[in-house]
Amino acid sequence: MKNYASLSIETHLFFARIMKEHALFLQAGFSCKDIDWIQTADRFRRQFEELLSDVIRIANGNVNGRILSSDELTTDFTIPAERKTQRLSGIPINSRLTAAEQNLRAGTDTRENRALNRTISAINRRALELLNGLITFKESILQAVGNGALFTANYPLLIRHIIREAGLYRDTIAKLEQGRTDISEPLLGTEDFWNRIMMEHALFIRGLLDPSEEALVNTANDFAGDYRKLLALSEKMDASSNHSLTELSLAETLKYREFKTAGTQGILDNKIASIILPLLADHVLREANHYIRILSDREDNPVPTQFQFR
C-alpha cells in the first residue's frame, strides 16, 4: 500500500497544476475593467504555482512510475502550450516547473519518513486553506455571473465544473490528513465523476470551436452523447456489474484521448479555428490521461475493442 507522503505528493503534482491553470483560465476570461477579479485570480494562480514548486522539490523518489509515465502530469504539448498561452494572454507561466516535473524520478520506497511526513502535513494544510479560498472565489464568480453583475468568457457550466474538481482535490487531501490512505472512492462513484467531467469537456470544446469547424463540432457532440449514455448506464448498475462499465469507460476515453491529442496539436499549429487557449487544450488532455490511468489501474484485462457506441 502506498504511504501518506507519496499519495499526498502524487495528488498535488496532478491537482496543484490543474488548480493554477483554473486560476489562469479565470484570469484570462475577465473583462479588462474587472481589475479586482483579475488580481484575485492572479493571486491564486501564483499561490498554486508556488505550492506545486514546493511539492516538486520533494517529489524525487516518492512518485509511482505509472503516474510519471501516464502523461497526466505533463505531456509533450505542455511547454509549447504554456509558451503560446503566455504570449497570447500576457499571463506569466513558469515553464521551468513543467520541465522539472518531466524530469522527476520514480520511487517505490513505502517506509514512513517522519521528517518528510511533517513537511507533507504542512503542505497539505496549506493546500486545504488555498482550496477553501479558491472554491469560495469560484462560487462568487458563479453567483455574480448569475446575478448579471459580472461578465466572463467562461461558461457558467465550466465554473461549476472547476468547482467540482477543486472539491475532489480538497476531499482527497482532507482524507489523507485524517489518516486515511484508502483515498479512492468506490469505482462506480469515481467513474460517474470522471465520465461527467469528460462529457462536459466535450460540451465546452463544442462551444469553443469556430462554427466553421463543423466536423470537429459534430465529433465533440458525439463524445458528449457517449458519456451521457455511460452516466445513464451507471444508474442501472450495481457494484457487482462495475467491470463492464469500466471496460466501456476505458474504451471510450482512449478514443477521446486521440481526439484531444489531435485537437491540441491542431490548436498549437494554428490549424483549428477556435477560441480555445492552447493550455486549455493540453489541460483537458491531461485530465483524460489521468482518468485512463485510474481505469487502467483497476482493470486487469487487456484494453477492450469490442465496445462501441457509434
Secondary structure, 3 states (H helix, E strand, C coil): CCCHHHHHHHHHHHHHHHHHHHHHHHHHHECCCCHHHHHHHHHHHHHHHHHHHHHHHCCCCCCCHHHHHCCCCCCCCHHHHHHHHHHHHCCCCCHHHHHHHHCCCCCCCCCCCHHHHHHHHHHHHHHHHHHHHHHHHHHHHHHHHHCCCCCECCCHHHHHHHHHHHHHHHHHHHHHHCCCCCCCCCHHHHHHHHHHHHHHHHHHHHHHECCCCHHHHHHHHHHHHHHHHHHHHHHCCCHHHHHHHHHHHHHHHHHHHHHHHHHHHHHHCCCCCECCCHHHHHHHHHHHHHHHHHHHHHCCCCCCCCCCCC
